[in-house]
Amino acid sequence: MTGAQCTTTLAAGIAALKNLPRVLAGEGYVDAYAIYGPLNLRVDLWAADLDLLPASLRVLVSVFLLGRRVARDELALVFSNQEIDALISLSILLPEGEKLHTGNMVLLPLLGFLVFAQRPGVNPIAYFGEDSAALALHLMPSRGDVCLDLCTGPGIQALVCSGRASRVIAVDVNPLAAAHAELNVVMNGLEDRV
């Protein structure tokens, strides 16, 4: 692949990533998640009620919340082929045979943001848990403050602080966690602030 082709592929990936919150909100993803309460991790309930959802929303919940493998033509109910290819190029969607999945990432609505975090498990790198949600609810920087988010993980606290702070510095020693945070900052259109 040439440098120009890489640049074009990356630009398409970023455009698809920035469009993801609009698409998911339009399909009712945030509403379906919120039914179980804000900031929830109720995987068992999401799975139990999956058949109650319309087909396009069922696919989104399957792949982004439950981590299931779905066929490309199922994702085509919601995304264009170019958007699917772009999400694959960013390694958000991972091919496995004829199916696509998000690996160990889950996409969570959080206080007006969409956040990719590591699926709950033992020793997570880009951690999101109930304590992360509780801390996010307590953050209240003054308007115009500069905030520092140490051990940012997927950048949840940095995103929340960006709503009031003039600038947020998010750092993590783990490159994978830092990549999750950067992905979330770009997806939520906050590169100028975080």
PEUR-V947275 format. One line per field, one symbol per residue. burial: I if it has 9 or more other ideal C-beta (glycine too) atoms within 8 Angstrom, else O. A space follows every 50 residues. Layout:
burial=???
//
This chain:
burial=OOOOOIOOIIOIIIIIIIIIIOIIIOIIIIOIIIOOOOIOOOIOOIOOOI OOIOOIIIIIIIIIIIIOOIOIOIIIOIIOOOIIIIIIIIOIIIOOOOII IIOOIIIIIIIOIIIIIIIIOOOIIIIIOOOIIOIIOOIOIOOOIOIOIO OIIIIIIIIIIIOIIOOIIIIIOOOOIIOIIIIIIIIIOIOOII
//
